[in-house]
Amino acid sequence: MPRLCYVTDAGDNETTYYKKHLRRLRHPLTGEPLTWFWVVDYYHASERLWTLAEALFGAGKQSWCWTRKMQKLILKPAGVRRVLHSAAAVPSRRKLSGKRLADFKRAYRYLQARRQHLRYAEYRRLGLPIGSGVTEAACKTVYTQRLKLSGMRWQKAGAQKILQLRVIWLSGVWTQVYERTLRSYSEVQVRTPDEQTNSAVEEAA
């Protein structure tokens, strides 16, 4: 079984899609539930680190240095726990208030609520991506290059069928899928022009 990896910013839409669709998928041959690694995109996590730093220290060198240190720390085992511990130790000394306190709490809660999807050391050990660059590249290769050519307009149903065929082609399994599809039909019957004409006459009568 290949490792299945879902890399997102873990927003509301992405979370809903995972709960309603991805986690319900089953292996096409065995019928067993598929196991996913859900990864919060490292870039989005880093944005929250910048927010924490600017709330704690304001804009400047101290903020930059703290963020760079946390960006490295979060990649290590138990990294997110250590980052949260470091961030939580500062506000009591700096007495945050107003917008800076609100920004700090929002960024802190984002990381805290998604701890299980921020295990970057484990993901890297398994050879999994921690950034959504590979996903965005796939969107361009699979979707944009085929559906967004000049003058093209699509209905949802038609676009979905074309994308399914394109994924099969790009995955290099076109022949296998084609042969399996043929085997699923016991016999393909094609009506001749004469049969179609006779049928039309009978229906009219």
TIRO-2110 file (N, C-alpha, C; in Angstrom, 1 decimal):
// TIRO-2110
0.8, -1.2, 0.0, N, 1, A
0.0, 0.0, 0.0, CA, 1, A
0.9, 1.3, 0.0, C, 1, A
0.6, 2.2, -0.9, N, 2, A
1.3, 3.5, -0.8, CA, 2, A
0.9, 4.3, 0.4, C, 2, A
1.7, 5.2, 0.8, N, 3, A
1.3, 6.1, 1.9, CA, 3, A
0.5, 7.2, 1.3, C, 3, A
-0.7, 7.5, 1.8, N, 4, A
-1.6, 8.5, 1.4, CA, 4, A
-1.4, 9.7, 2.2, C, 4, A
-1.1, 10.9, 1.6, N, 5, A
-0.8, 12.1, 2.4, CA, 5, A
-1.7, 13.2, 1.9, C, 5, A
-2.4, 13.9, 2.9, N, 6, A
-3.3, 15.0, 2.6, CA, 6, A
-2.6, 16.3, 3.2, C, 6, A
-2.1, 17.1, 2.3, N, 7, A
-1.4, 18.3, 2.8, CA, 7, A
-2.3, 19.6, 2.6, C, 7, A
-2.7, 20.2, 3.6, N, 8, A
-3.6, 21.4, 3.5, CA, 8, A
-3.2, 22.4, 4.6, C, 8, A
-4.0, 23.5, 4.6, N, 9, A
-3.8, 24.5, 5.7, CA, 9, A
-4.8, 24.1, 6.9, C, 9, A
-5.5, 23.0, 6.7, N, 10, A
-6.5, 22.5, 7.8, CA, 10, A
-7.5, 23.6, 8.1, C, 10, A
-8.0, 24.3, 7.1, N, 11, A
-9.1, 25.2, 7.3, CA, 11, A
-10.4, 24.5, 7.3, C, 11, A
-11.5, 25.3, 7.4, N, 12, A
-12.8, 24.7, 7.5, CA, 12, A
-13.2, 23.8, 6.3, C, 12, A
-12.9, 24.3, 5.0, N, 13, A
-13.3, 23.6, 3.8, CA, 13, A
-12.5, 22.3, 3.7, C, 13, A
-11.2, 22.4, 4.0, N, 14, A
-10.3, 21.2, 3.9, CA, 14, A
-10.7, 20.2, 4.9, C, 14, A
-11.0, 20.6, 6.1, N, 15, A
-11.4, 19.7, 7.2, CA, 15, A
-12.7, 19.0, 6.8, C, 15, A
-13.7, 19.7, 6.3, N, 16, A
-15.0, 19.2, 5.9, CA, 16, A
-14.8, 18.1, 4.8, C, 16, A
-13.9, 18.5, 3.8, N, 17, A
-13.7, 17.5, 2.7, CA, 17, A
-13.1, 16.2, 3.2, C, 17, A
-12.2, 16.3, 4.2, N, 18, A
-11.5, 15.1, 4.7, CA, 18, A
-12.6, 14.3, 5.4, C, 18, A
-13.4, 14.9, 6.3, N, 19, A
-14.4, 14.1, 7.1, CA, 19, A
-15.5, 13.5, 6.2, C, 19, A
-15.9, 14.2, 5.2, N, 20, A
-17.0, 13.8, 4.4, CA, 20, A
-16.6, 12.8, 3.3, C, 20, A
-15.4, 12.9, 2.8, N, 21, A
-15.0, 12.2, 1.6, CA, 21, A
-13.8, 11.3, 1.8, C, 21, A
-12.6, 11.9, 2.1, N, 22, A
-11.4, 11.2, 2.1, CA, 22, A
-11.4, 10.0, 3.2, C, 22, A
-11.8, 10.3, 4.4, N, 23, A
-11.7, 9.2, 5.4, CA, 23, A
-12.7, 8.1, 5.2, C, 23, A
-13.6, 8.3, 4.3, N, 24, A
-14.6, 7.3, 4.0, CA, 24, A
-14.2, 6.4, 2.8, C, 24, A
-13.1, 6.8, 2.1, N, 25, A
-12.7, 6.0, 1.0, CA, 25, A
-12.1, 4.6, 1.4, C, 25, A
-12.3, 3.6, 0.6, N, 26, A
-11.8, 2.3, 0.9, CA, 26, A
-11.0, 1.8, -0.3, C, 26, A
-10.1, 0.8, 0.0, N, 27, A
-9.2, 0.2, -0.9, CA, 27, A
-10.1, -0.4, -2.1, C, 27, A
-9.8, -0.1, -3.3, N, 28, A
-10.6, -0.6, -4.4, CA, 28, A
-10.7, -2.1, -4.6, C, 28, A
-9.6, -2.8, -4.0, N, 29, A
-9.6, -4.3, -4.2, CA, 29, A
-10.0, -5.0, -2.9, C, 29, A
-9.5, -4.6, -1.7, N, 30, A
-9.8, -5.3, -0.5, CA, 30, A
-11.0, -4.7, 0.2, C, 30, A
-11.4, -3.5, -0.1, N, 31, A
-12.5, -2.9, 0.6, CA, 31, A
-12.2, -2.3, 2.0, C, 31, A
-10.9, -2.4, 2.4, N, 32, A
-10.5, -1.9, 3.7, CA, 32, A
-10.4, -0.4, 3.7, C, 32, A
-10.6, 0.2, 4.9, N, 33, A
-10.5, 1.7, 5.0, CA, 33, A
-9.1, 2.1, 4.7, C, 33, A
-8.9, 3.2, 4.0, N, 34, A
-7.6, 3.7, 3.7, CA, 34, A
-7.1, 4.6, 4.8, C, 34, A
-5.8, 4.5, 5.0, N, 35, A
-5.1, 5.3, 6.1, CA, 35, A
-4.4, 6.5, 5.5, C, 35, A
-4.7, 7.6, 6.1, N, 36, A
-4.2, 8.9, 5.6, CA, 36, A
-3.3, 9.5, 6.6, C, 36, A
-2.2, 10.2, 6.1, N, 37, A
-1.4, 11.1, 6.9, CA, 37, A
-1.9, 12.5, 6.5, C, 37, A
-2.5, 13.2, 7.5, N, 38, A
-3.0, 14.5, 7.3, CA, 38, A
-1.9, 15.5, 7.8, C, 38, A
-1.4, 16.3, 6.9, N, 39, A
-0.3, 17.2, 7.2, CA, 39, A
-0.7, 18.7, 7.1, C, 39, A
-0.5, 19.5, 8.1, N, 40, A
-0.7, 20.9, 7.9, CA, 40, A
0.5, 21.5, 7.2, C, 40, A
0.2, 22.2, 6.1, N, 41, A
1.3, 22.8, 5.3, CA, 41, A
2.3, 23.6, 6.2, C, 41, A
3.6, 23.3, 6.0, N, 42, A
4.6, 24.0, 6.8, CA, 42, A
4.6, 25.5, 6.6, C, 42, A
4.3, 25.9, 5.4, N, 43, A
4.2, 27.4, 5.1, CA, 43, A
3.1, 28.0, 5.9, C, 43, A
2.0, 27.4, 6.0, N, 44, A
0.9, 28.0, 6.8, CA, 44, A
1.2, 28.0, 8.3, C, 44, A
1.8, 26.9, 8.8, N, 45, A
2.3, 26.9, 10.2, CA, 45, A
3.3, 28.0, 10.4, C, 45, A
4.2, 28.2, 9.5, N, 46, A
5.2, 29.3, 9.6, CA, 46, A
4.5, 30.7, 9.7, C, 46, A
3.4, 30.9, 9.0, N, 47, A
2.7, 32.1, 9.1, CA, 47, A
2.2, 32.4, 10.5, C, 47, A
1.8, 31.3, 11.1, N, 48, A
1.3, 31.5, 12.5, CA, 48, A
2.5, 31.8, 13.5, C, 48, A
3.6, 31.3, 13.1, N, 49, A
4.8, 31.6, 13.9, CA, 49, A
5.2, 33.1, 13.8, C, 49, A
5.1, 33.6, 12.6, N, 50, A
5.3, 35.0, 12.4, CA, 50, A
4.3, 35.9, 13.2, C, 50, A
3.1, 35.4, 13.2, N, 51, A
2.1, 36.2, 13.9, CA, 51, A
2.4, 36.2, 15.4, C, 51, A
2.7, 35.0, 15.9, N, 52, A
3.1, 34.9, 17.3, CA, 52, A
4.3, 35.9, 17.6, C, 52, A
5.3, 35.9, 16.8, N, 53, A
6.5, 36.7, 17.0, CA, 53, A
6.2, 38.1, 17.1, C, 53, A
5.4, 38.6, 16.1, N, 54, A
5.1, 40.0, 16.0, CA, 54, A
4.1, 40.5, 17.2, C, 54, A
3.3, 39.5, 17.6, N, 55, A
2.5, 39.8, 18.8, CA, 55, A
3.3, 39.9, 20.1, C, 55, A
4.3, 39.1, 20.1, N, 56, A
5.2, 39.1, 21.3, CA, 56, A
6.2, 40.2, 21.4, C, 56, A
6.9, 40.4, 20.2, N, 57, A
8.0, 41.3, 20.2, CA, 57, A
7.9, 42.5, 19.3, C, 57, A
6.8, 42.6, 18.5, N, 58, A
6.6, 43.6, 17.5, CA, 58, A
7.5, 43.4, 16.3, C, 58, A
7.4, 44.2, 15.3, N, 59, A
8.2, 44.0, 14.1, CA, 59, A
9.7, 44.4, 14.4, C, 59, A
10.6, 43.6, 13.9, N, 60, A
12.0, 43.9, 14.1, CA, 60, A
12.9, 42.7, 14.2, C, 60, A
14.1, 42.9, 14.5, N, 61, A
15.1, 41.8, 14.5, CA, 61, A
14.8, 40.7, 15.5, C, 61, A
14.3, 41.1, 16.7, N, 62, A
14.0, 40.1, 17.8, CA, 62, A
12.9, 39.2, 17.3, C, 62, A
11.9, 39.8, 16.6, N, 63, A
10.8, 39.0, 16.1, CA, 63, A
11.3, 38.0, 15.0, C, 63, A
12.1, 38.5, 14.1, N, 64, A
12.7, 37.7, 13.1, CA, 64, A
13.5, 36.5, 13.6, C, 64, A
14.3, 36.8, 14.6, N, 65, A
15.2, 35.8, 15.2, CA, 65, A
14.4, 34.7, 15.9, C, 65, A
13.3, 35.1, 16.6, N, 66, A
12.5, 34.1, 17.3, CA, 66, A
11.8, 33.2, 16.3, C, 66, A
11.3, 33.8, 15.2, N, 67, A
10.5, 33.0, 14.2, CA, 67, A
11.4, 32.0, 13.6, C, 67, A
12.6, 32.5, 13.2, N, 68, A
13.5, 31.6, 12.5, CA, 68, A
13.9, 30.4, 13.4, C, 68, A
14.1, 30.7, 14.7, N, 69, A
14.4, 29.6, 15.7, CA, 69, A
13.3, 28.7, 15.8, C, 69, A
12.0, 29.2, 15.8, N, 70, A
10.9, 28.3, 16.0, CA, 70, A
10.6, 27.5, 14.7, C, 70, A
10.9, 28.1, 13.5, N, 71, A
10.8, 27.3, 12.3, CA, 71, A
11.7, 26.1, 12.2, C, 71, A
12.8, 26.2, 12.8, N, 72, A
13.7, 25.0, 12.9, CA, 72, A
13.3, 24.1, 14.0, C, 72, A
12.8, 24.6, 15.1, N, 73, A
12.4, 23.8, 16.3, CA, 73, A
11.2, 23.0, 15.9, C, 73, A
10.2, 23.5, 15.2, N, 74, A
9.0, 22.8, 14.9, CA, 74, A
9.2, 21.6, 14.0, C, 74, A
10.4, 21.5, 13.4, N, 75, A
10.7, 20.4, 12.5, CA, 75, A
11.3, 19.2, 13.3, C, 75, A
11.6, 19.4, 14.5, N, 76, A
12.2, 18.4, 15.4, CA, 76, A
11.2, 17.6, 16.1, C, 76, A
11.6, 16.4, 16.6, N, 77, A
10.6, 15.6, 17.4, CA, 77, A
9.9, 16.4, 18.5, C, 77, A
8.6, 16.3, 18.6, N, 78, A
7.9, 17.0, 19.6, CA, 78, A
8.0, 18.5, 19.4, C, 78, A
8.3, 18.9, 18.2, N, 79, A
8.6, 20.3, 17.9, CA, 79, A
7.5, 21.3, 18.2, C, 79, A
6.2, 20.9, 17.8, N, 80, A
5.1, 21.8, 18.1, CA, 80, A
4.9, 22.1, 19.5, C, 80, A
5.1, 21.0, 20.4, N, 81, A
4.9, 21.2, 21.8, CA, 81, A
6.0, 22.1, 22.3, C, 81, A
7.2, 22.0, 21.8, N, 82, A
8.2, 22.9, 22.3, CA, 82, A
8.0, 24.3, 21.9, C, 82, A
7.5, 24.5, 20.7, N, 83, A
7.2, 25.8, 20.2, CA, 83, A
6.1, 26.5, 21.0, C, 83, A
5.0, 25.8, 21.3, N, 84, A
4.0, 26.3, 22.1, CA, 84, A
4.4, 26.6, 23.5, C, 84, A
5.3, 25.8, 24.1, N, 85, A
5.8, 26.1, 25.4, CA, 85, A
6.7, 27.4, 25.4, C, 85, A
7.5, 27.5, 24.4, N, 86, A
8.3, 28.7, 24.3, CA, 86, A
7.4, 30.0, 24.1, C, 86, A
6.4, 29.9, 23.3, N, 87, A
5.5, 31.0, 23.0, CA, 87, A
4.7, 31.4, 24.3, C, 87, A
4.2, 30.4, 25.0, N, 88, A
3.4, 30.6, 26.2, CA, 88, A
4.2, 31.2, 27.4, C, 88, A
5.5, 31.1, 27.3, N, 89, A
6.4, 31.6, 28.4, CA, 89, A
6.6, 33.1, 28.3, C, 89, A
6.3, 33.7, 27.2, N, 90, A
6.6, 35.1, 27.0, CA, 90, A
5.5, 36.1, 27.4, C, 90, A
4.2, 35.8, 27.1, N, 91, A
3.2, 36.9, 27.3, CA, 91, A
3.1, 37.4, 28.8, C, 91, A
3.3, 36.5, 29.7, N, 92, A
3.2, 36.9, 31.1, CA, 92, A
4.3, 38.0, 31.5, C, 92, A
5.4, 37.9, 30.7, N, 93, A
6.5, 38.9, 31.0, CA, 93, A
6.3, 40.2, 30.2, C, 93, A
5.6, 40.1, 29.1, N, 94, A
5.5, 41.3, 28.2, CA, 94, A
4.1, 41.9, 28.4, C, 94, A
3.2, 41.3, 29.1, N, 95, A
1.8, 41.9, 29.3, CA, 95, A
1.2, 42.3, 28.1, C, 95, A
0.8, 41.4, 27.2, N, 96, A
0.1, 41.7, 26.0, CA, 96, A
-1.3, 42.1, 26.2, C, 96, A
-1.8, 43.0, 25.3, N, 97, A
-3.2, 43.4, 25.4, CA, 97, A
-3.7, 43.8, 24.1, C, 97, A
-5.0, 44.1, 24.0, N, 98, A
-5.6, 44.6, 22.7, CA, 98, A
-5.4, 43.6, 21.6, C, 98, A
-5.1, 44.2, 20.4, N, 99, A
-4.9, 43.5, 19.1, CA, 99, A
-3.8, 42.5, 19.2, C, 99, A
-2.7, 42.8, 19.9, N, 100, A
-1.6, 41.9, 19.9, CA, 100, A
-1.9, 40.7, 20.7, C, 100, A
-2.7, 40.8, 21.8, N, 101, A
-3.1, 39.7, 22.6, CA, 101, A
-4.1, 38.8, 21.8, C, 101, A
-5.0, 39.5, 21.0, N, 102, A
-6.0, 38.7, 20.2, CA, 102, A
-5.2, 37.9, 19.1, C, 102, A
-4.3, 38.6, 18.5, N, 103, A
-3.5, 37.9, 17.4, CA, 103, A
-2.7, 36.7, 18.0, C, 103, A
-2.1, 36.9, 19.1, N, 104, A
-1.4, 35.9, 19.8, CA, 104, A
-2.3, 34.7, 20.1, C, 104, A
-3.4, 34.9, 20.7, N, 105, A
-4.3, 33.8, 21.0, CA, 105, A
-4.8, 33.0, 19.8, C, 105, A
-5.1, 33.8, 18.7, N, 106, A
-5.6, 33.1, 17.5, CA, 106, A
-4.6, 32.2, 16.9, C, 106, A
-3.3, 32.7, 16.8, N, 107, A
-2.2, 31.9, 16.2, CA, 107, A
-1.9, 30.7, 17.1, C, 107, A
-1.9, 31.0, 18.4, N, 108, A
-1.5, 29.9, 19.4, CA, 108, A
-2.6, 28.8, 19.3, C, 108, A
-3.8, 29.2, 19.3, N, 109, A
-4.9, 28.1, 19.2, CA, 109, A
-4.9, 27.4, 17.9, C, 109, A
-4.5, 28.0, 16.8, N, 110, A
-4.4, 27.3, 15.5, CA, 110, A
-3.4, 26.2, 15.6, C, 110, A
-2.2, 26.5, 16.2, N, 111, A
-1.2, 25.4, 16.3, CA, 111, A
-1.6, 24.4, 17.3, C, 111, A
-2.1, 24.8, 18.4, N, 112, A
-2.5, 23.9, 19.5, CA, 112, A
-3.6, 22.9, 19.0, C, 112, A
-4.6, 23.4, 18.3, N, 113, A
-5.7, 22.6, 17.8, CA, 113, A
-5.3, 21.6, 16.8, C, 113, A
-4.1, 21.8, 16.1, N, 114, A
-3.7, 21.0, 15.0, CA, 114, A
-2.4, 20.3, 15.3, C, 114, A
-2.1, 20.1, 16.6, N, 115, A
-0.8, 19.4, 17.0, CA, 115, A
-0.6, 18.1, 16.3, C, 115, A
-1.7, 17.3, 16.2, N, 116, A
-1.5, 15.9, 15.6, CA, 116, A
-1.2, 16.0, 14.1, C, 116, A
-1.4, 17.1, 13.4, N, 117, A
-1.1, 17.2, 12.0, CA, 117, A
0.2, 18.0, 11.8, C, 117, A
1.0, 18.3, 12.9, N, 118, A
2.2, 19.0, 12.8, CA, 118, A
3.4, 18.2, 13.2, C, 118, A
3.4, 16.9, 13.0, N, 119, A
4.5, 16.0, 13.4, CA, 119, A
5.5, 15.9, 12.2, C, 119, A
6.2, 17.1, 12.0, N, 120, A
7.0, 17.2, 10.8, CA, 120, A
8.2, 16.2, 10.8, C, 120, A
8.8, 16.0, 12.0, N, 121, A
9.9, 15.1, 12.1, CA, 121, A
9.5, 13.7, 11.6, C, 121, A
8.3, 13.2, 12.0, N, 122, A
7.9, 11.9, 11.6, CA, 122, A
7.6, 11.9, 10.1, C, 122, A
7.0, 12.9, 9.6, N, 123, A
6.6, 13.0, 8.2, CA, 123, A
7.9, 12.9, 7.3, C, 123, A
8.9, 13.7, 7.8, N, 124, A
10.1, 13.7, 7.0, CA, 124, A
10.9, 12.4, 7.0, C, 124, A
10.8, 11.7, 8.2, N, 125, A
11.4, 10.4, 8.3, CA, 125, A
10.7, 9.4, 7.4, C, 125, A
9.4, 9.5, 7.2, N, 126, A
8.7, 8.6, 6.3, CA, 126, A
8.8, 9.1, 4.8, C, 126, A
9.4, 10.2, 4.6, N, 127, A
9.5, 10.6, 3.2, CA, 127, A
8.3, 11.3, 2.7, C, 127, A
7.5, 11.9, 3.6, N, 128, A
6.2, 12.5, 3.2, CA, 128, A
6.5, 14.0, 3.0, C, 128, A
5.7, 14.7, 2.1, N, 129, A
5.9, 16.1, 1.9, CA, 129, A
5.3, 16.9, 3.1, C, 129, A
5.9, 18.0, 3.4, N, 130, A
5.4, 18.8, 4.5, CA, 130, A
4.9, 20.2, 4.0, C, 130, A
5.0, 20.3, 2.7, N, 131, A
4.5, 21.6, 2.0, CA, 131, A
3.5, 21.2, 0.9, C, 131, A
2.6, 22.2, 0.6, N, 132, A
1.6, 21.9, -0.4, CA, 132, A
2.1, 22.2, -1.8, C, 132, A
3.4, 22.4, -2.0, N, 133, A
3.9, 22.7, -3.4, CA, 133, A
3.6, 21.5, -4.3, C, 133, A
3.7, 20.3, -3.9, N, 134, A
3.5, 19.2, -4.7, CA, 134, A
2.0, 19.1, -5.1, C, 134, A
1.1, 19.5, -4.2, N, 135, A
-0.3, 19.5, -4.5, CA, 135, A
-0.6, 20.6, -5.5, C, 135, A
-0.1, 21.8, -5.3, N, 136, A
-0.3, 22.8, -6.3, CA, 136, A
0.2, 22.5, -7.6, C, 136, A
1.4, 21.8, -7.7, N, 137, A
1.9, 21.4, -9.0, CA, 137, A
1.0, 20.4, -9.7, C, 137, A
0.4, 19.5, -8.9, N, 138, A
-0.5, 18.5, -9.4, CA, 138, A
-1.8, 19.2, -9.9, C, 138, A
-2.2, 20.2, -9.2, N, 139, A
-3.4, 20.9, -9.7, CA, 139, A
-3.2, 21.5, -11.1, C, 139, A
-2.0, 22.0, -11.3, N, 140, A
-1.6, 22.6, -12.6, CA, 140, A
-1.5, 21.6, -13.7, C, 140, A
-0.9, 20.4, -13.3, N, 141, A
-0.7, 19.4, -14.3, CA, 141, A
-2.0, 18.7, -14.7, C, 141, A
-2.8, 18.3, -13.6, N, 142, A
-4.0, 17.5, -13.8, CA, 142, A
-5.1, 18.4, -14.3, C, 142, A
-5.3, 19.5, -13.7, N, 143, A
-6.5, 20.3, -13.9, CA, 143, A
-6.3, 21.5, -14.9, C, 143, A
-5.4, 22.4, -14.6, N, 144, A
-5.3, 23.6, -15.3, CA, 144, A
-4.9, 23.4, -16.8, C, 144, A
-3.9, 22.5, -17.0, N, 145, A
-3.4, 22.3, -18.4, CA, 145, A
-4.5, 21.6, -19.3, C, 145, A
-5.5, 21.0, -18.7, N, 146, A
-6.5, 20.3, -19.5, CA, 146, A
-7.8, 21.1, -19.6, C, 146, A
-8.2, 21.7, -18.5, N, 147, A
-9.5, 22.3, -18.5, CA, 147, A
-9.5, 23.8, -18.7, C, 147, A
-8.4, 24.5, -18.6, N, 148, A
-8.4, 25.9, -18.8, CA, 148, A
-7.7, 26.4, -20.0, C, 148, A
-7.9, 25.6, -21.1, N, 149, A
-7.4, 26.1, -22.4, CA, 149, A
-8.3, 27.2, -23.0, C, 149, A
-7.8, 27.8, -24.0, N, 150, A
-8.5, 29.0, -24.5, CA, 150, A
-9.9, 28.5, -25.0, C, 150, A
-10.9, 29.3, -24.6, N, 151, A
-12.3, 29.1, -25.1, CA, 151, A
-13.1, 27.9, -24.4, C, 151, A
-12.4, 27.2, -23.5, N, 152, A
-13.1, 26.1, -22.9, CA, 152, A
-14.1, 26.5, -21.8, C, 152, A
-15.2, 25.9, -21.8, N, 153, A
-16.2, 26.0, -20.7, CA, 153, A
-16.7, 24.7, -20.3, C, 153, A
-16.9, 24.4, -19.0, N, 154, A
-17.3, 23.1, -18.6, CA, 154, A
-18.5, 23.1, -17.6, C, 154, A
-19.3, 22.1, -17.7, N, 155, A
-20.2, 21.8, -16.6, CA, 155, A
-19.5, 20.9, -15.7, C, 155, A
-20.0, 20.8, -14.4, N, 156, A
-19.3, 20.0, -13.4, CA, 156, A
-19.2, 18.6, -13.8, C, 156, A
-20.3, 18.0, -14.3, N, 157, A
-20.3, 16.5, -14.6, CA, 157, A
-19.3, 16.2, -15.7, C, 157, A
-19.3, 17.0, -16.7, N, 158, A
-18.3, 16.8, -17.8, CA, 158, A
-16.9, 16.9, -17.4, C, 158, A
-16.6, 18.0, -16.6, N, 159, A
-15.2, 18.2, -16.2, CA, 159, A
-14.8, 17.1, -15.3, C, 159, A
-15.7, 16.5, -14.5, N, 160, A
-15.3, 15.4, -13.6, CA, 160, A
-14.9, 14.2, -14.4, C, 160, A
-15.6, 13.9, -15.4, N, 161, A
-15.3, 12.7, -16.3, CA, 161, A
-14.0, 12.9, -17.0, C, 161, A
-13.7, 14.1, -17.5, N, 162, A
-12.5, 14.3, -18.2, CA, 162, A
-11.3, 14.2, -17.2, C, 162, A
-11.5, 14.7, -16.0, N, 163, A
-10.4, 14.7, -15.0, CA, 163, A
-10.1, 13.2, -14.6, C, 163, A
-11.2, 12.4, -14.5, N, 164, A
-11.0, 11.0, -14.1, CA, 164, A
-10.1, 10.3, -15.2, C, 164, A
-10.5, 10.6, -16.4, N, 165, A
-9.7, 10.0, -17.5, CA, 165, A
-8.3, 10.5, -17.5, C, 165, A
-8.1, 11.8, -17.3, N, 166, A
-6.7, 12.4, -17.3, CA, 166, A
-5.9, 11.8, -16.1, C, 166, A
-6.5, 11.6, -15.0, N, 167, A
-5.7, 11.0, -13.9, CA, 167, A
-5.3, 9.6, -14.2, C, 167, A
-6.2, 8.8, -14.9, N, 168, A
-5.8, 7.4, -15.3, CA, 168, A
-4.7, 7.5, -16.3, C, 168, A
-4.7, 8.4, -17.2, N, 169, A
-3.7, 8.5, -18.2, CA, 169, A
-2.3, 8.9, -17.6, C, 169, A
-2.4, 10.0, -16.8, N, 170, A
-1.1, 10.5, -16.2, CA, 170, A
-0.5, 9.5, -15.2, C, 170, A
-1.4, 8.6, -14.6, N, 171, A
-0.9, 7.6, -13.7, CA, 171, A
-0.2, 6.4, -14.4, C, 171, A
-0.3, 6.3, -15.7, N, 172, A
0.3, 5.3, -16.4, CA, 172, A
-0.4, 3.9, -16.4, C, 172, A
-1.7, 4.0, -16.1, N, 173, A
-2.5, 2.7, -15.9, CA, 173, A
-3.6, 2.6, -16.9, C, 173, A
-3.5, 3.4, -18.0, N, 174, A
-4.6, 3.5, -19.0, CA, 174, A
-5.0, 2.1, -19.5, C, 174, A
-3.9, 1.3, -19.9, N, 175, A
-4.2, 0.0, -20.5, CA, 175, A
-4.9, -0.9, -19.5, C, 175, A
-4.4, -1.0, -18.3, N, 176, A
-5.0, -1.8, -17.3, CA, 176, A
-6.5, -1.5, -17.0, C, 176, A
-6.7, -0.2, -16.9, N, 177, A
-8.1, 0.3, -16.6, CA, 177, A
-9.0, 0.0, -17.8, C, 177, A
-8.5, 0.2, -19.0, N, 178, A
-9.2, -0.1, -20.3, CA, 178, A
-9.6, -1.6, -20.3, C, 178, A
-8.6, -2.5, -20.1, N, 179, A
-8.9, -3.9, -20.2, CA, 179, A
-9.9, -4.3, -19.1, C, 179, A
-9.7, -3.8, -17.9, N, 180, A
-10.6, -4.1, -16.8, CA, 180, A
-12.1, -3.7, -17.1, C, 180, A
-12.2, -2.5, -17.8, N, 181, A
-13.5, -2.0, -18.1, CA, 181, A
-14.2, -2.9, -19.2, C, 181, A
-13.4, -3.4, -20.1, N, 182, A
-13.9, -4.3, -21.1, CA, 182, A
-14.4, -5.6, -20.5, C, 182, A
-13.6, -6.1, -19.6, N, 183, A
-14.0, -7.3, -18.9, CA, 183, A
-15.3, -7.2, -18.1, C, 183, A
-15.6, -6.0, -17.7, N, 184, A
-16.8, -5.8, -16.9, CA, 184, A
-18.1, -5.9, -17.7, C, 184, A
-17.9, -5.9, -19.1, N, 185, A
-19.1, -6.1, -19.9, CA, 185, A
-19.1, -7.4, -20.6, C, 185, A
-20.1, -8.2, -20.5, N, 186, A
-20.1, -9.5, -21.1, CA, 186, A
-20.2, -9.4, -22.6, C, 186, A
-20.9, -8.5, -23.1, N, 187, A
-21.0, -8.3, -24.6, CA, 187, A
-21.5, -6.9, -24.9, C, 187, A
-20.8, -6.3, -25.8, N, 188, A
-21.2, -4.9, -26.2, CA, 188, A
-22.0, -5.0, -27.5, C, 188, A
-23.2, -4.6, -27.5, N, 189, A
-24.0, -4.6, -28.7, CA, 189, A
-24.2, -3.2, -29.2, C, 189, A
-23.9, -3.1, -30.5, N, 190, A
-24.0, -1.9, -31.2, CA, 190, A
-25.1, -2.0, -32.3, C, 190, A
-26.1, -1.2, -32.3, N, 191, A
-27.2, -1.3, -33.2, CA, 191, A
-26.8, -0.7, -34.6, C, 191, A
-27.1, -1.5, -35.7, N, 192, A
-26.8, -1.0, -37.0, CA, 192, A
-27.7, 0.1, -37.4, C, 192, A
-27.4, 0.9, -38.5, N, 193, A
-28.3, 1.9, -38.9, CA, 193, A
-29.7, 1.4, -39.3, C, 193, A
-29.7, 0.2, -39.9, N, 194, A
-31.0, -0.4, -40.3, CA, 194, A
-31.9, -0.7, -39.1, C, 194, A
-31.2, -1.2, -38.0, N, 195, A
-32.0, -1.5, -36.8, CA, 195, A
-32.5, -0.3, -36.1, C, 195, A
-31.7, 0.8, -36.2, N, 196, A
-32.1, 2.0, -35.6, CA, 196, A
-33.3, 2.6, -36.4, C, 196, A
-33.3, 2.5, -37.7, N, 197, A
-34.4, 3.0, -38.5, CA, 197, A
-35.7, 2.2, -38.3, C, 197, A
-35.5, 0.9, -38.2, N, 198, A
-36.7, 0.0, -38.0, CA, 198, A
-37.3, 0.3, -36.6, C, 198, A
-36.4, 0.6, -35.6, N, 199, A
-36.9, 0.9, -34.3, CA, 199, A
-37.7, 2.2, -34.2, C, 199, A
-37.2, 3.1, -35.0, N, 200, A
-37.8, 4.5, -35.1, CA, 200, A
-39.2, 4.4, -35.7, C, 200, A
-39.3, 3.5, -36.7, N, 201, A
-40.6, 3.3, -37.4, CA, 201, A
-41.6, 2.7, -36.5, C, 201, A
-41.1, 1.6, -35.8, N, 202, A
-42.0, 0.9, -34.8, CA, 202, A
-42.5, 1.9, -33.8, C, 202, A
-41.6, 2.7, -33.2, N, 203, A
-42.1, 3.6, -32.2, CA, 203, A
-43.1, 4.7, -32.7, C, 203, A
-42.9, 5.1, -34.0, N, 204, A
-43.8, 6.0, -34.6, CA, 204, A
-45.1, 5.4, -34.8, C, 204, A
-45.1, 4.1, -35.2, N, 205, A
-46.4, 3.4, -35.4, CA, 205, A
-47.2, 3.2, -34.1, C, 205, A
END
